Amino acid sequence: MKAIHNTKTELFHGCMSIIFVCGTIGVALKFAIFFNQCVYFQSFPNALDSIFLISSVTYFAWKSRSHKH
């Protein structure tokens, strides 16, 4: 059976990609369930969501720039 990840770094990048993709979908679905409703979102959870989205975009941008040849 062939190994999917040959090094710990590849395993780390694979796990981070899964975390960031699933987390971004989760944040998007959190806001999608409140369409057509007047809901007050507290600032602290919104700040955490924003920090998470910014870090995921930064990670994917860094990853795509580092793999270009």
Buried (B, 14 or more C-beta within 10 A) or exposed (E): EEEEEEEEEEEEBEEBBEEBEEBBEEBEEEEEEEEEEEEEEEEEEEEEBEEBBEEBEEBBEEEEEEEEE
